[in-house]
Amino acid sequence: MGRELIRRVVVVGAAGLLPLVLGGFLAIGPRAGLGVLAGGAIALGNLWLLGRASDRALGLFAGRRIHPLWMLSLGVRYLALFSALALLLWSGRVDPVALIVGLSILPPVLIGYALRGSRGVA
């Protein structure tokens, strides 16, 4: 994934997340607004970290050497991701359905960019 594409997806995803956060806060309450915000931040942050990791992984195919702890950093990323989700759900401060709504912001944005890109190819 190109850095420019990831930057655009994160910006558009964050812009799409704001109305959902506001709607959740006004319609259901602060737990829902916080849940949508936390889920969206986790999804978009994970995409950004995945983009950085993919740049390093592509270096393997280009014959470049990578740092030996690179694989460990991938594992730590997943551990941090799942720990954040578990902590949010365990604390009870966020609505679980709202958290899932926030996590779901990424697929529509990615599909939109894929359809937009395929329109120019066809």
C-alpha angles and dihedrals in degrees: 000000000000119000091234092054092049091049091051093046092050092048094047091043091052090048090050091047095059097069090046091052091048092046093049092048094049099038103039108009144259094307090060094046091049091046093053091046094048093046093049093047091051093048095047093041091051090052091051092050091045090054091053091048092049090055089056093045091053087056088068091062092047090057095251122139119242131203112275092233093059094101090048090055090056090054092047090052092056092044091052092047095051092041091054091050092047092047092050093050095041094050092058091219093117132053109245094220091049090050089055090048089054092048088051095062093088104061097058091048092050092046090049092053091046092052091045090052094047091053090064093048098049 
